[in-house]
Amino acid sequence: MMFHIGWRGERRVFGCVIYIEIKGDKIWIQRDGIEDGIANALIEAGVPKSDIVLGYRSPYMRQFTELAVG
């Protein structure tokens, strides 16, 4: 997990930027709030696309990606 925590002027800032789970032999991305996408960073680091699931997408929509469906 990666969070924004702190203050912006008088306003409190708190929120999840990235949330990833390891389930079985898959990396499940549950929240991806970075500009280039954490899945792309994992692929560039050598993680096979077949090991990455976009958990924030519906099971129906996952079939249209190049990544694992779950």
C-alpha positions in Angstrom: 0.0 0.0 0.0 1.1 3.5 -0.7 -0.8 6.5 0.9 -0.9 10.3 0.7 -0.9 11.5 4.3 -0.4 15.0 5.5 -1.6 18.5 5.0 -2.1 20.8 2.1 -2.5 24.3 3.7 -5.3 23.9 6.2 -6.8 20.8 4.4 -6.0 17.3 5.6 -4.8 14.9 2.8 -5.3 11.2 3.3 -5.8 8.5 0.6 -4.7 5.3 -0.9 -2.6 5.7 -4.1 -1.6 2.1 -4.7 -3.0 -1.1 -3.2 -1.6 -4.5 -4.3 -2.4 -8.0 -3.0 -0.7 -11.3 -3.7 -3.3 -14.0 -4.1 -2.0 -17.4 -5.0 0.4 -16.9 -7.8 -1.1 -13.6 -9.1 -0.4 -9.9 -8.3 -3.8 -8.3 -7.9 -3.8 -4.5 -8.4 -6.8 -3.2 -6.4 -6.1 0.5 -6.6 -3.8 2.3 -9.1 -3.6 6.0 -8.7 -0.3 6.7 -10.4 0.0 8.4 -13.8 1.8 5.6 -15.8 0.1 2.7 -14.1 1.8 0.3 -11.6 1.0 -2.6 -14.0 3.3 -1.0 -16.6 6.1 -0.7 -14.0 5.7 -4.3 -13.0 5.9 -5.4 -16.7 9.0 -3.3 -17.3 10.5 -4.9 -14.2 10.0 -8.4 -15.8 6.7 -9.6 -14.3 4.8 -11.6 -16.9 1.5 -10.1 -18.0 -0.1 -13.4 -17.1 0.7 -12.9 -13.4 -1.0 -9.5 -13.1 -4.7 -9.0 -12.5 -6.4 -5.6 -12.6 -8.7 -6.2 -9.6 -10.2 -2.7 -9.9 -11.8 -3.8 -13.3 -14.9 -5.9 -13.4 -14.3 -9.6 -14.2 -16.1 -9.0 -17.5 -13.8 -6.2 -18.6 -10.6 -8.0 -17.6 -11.0 -10.3 -20.6 -10.3 -7.4 -22.9 -6.9 -6.6 -21.4 -3.6 -8.4 -22.2 -3.3 -9.3 -18.5 -4.7 -12.2 -16.4 -8.4 -12.3 -15.7 -8.1 -13.8 -12.2 
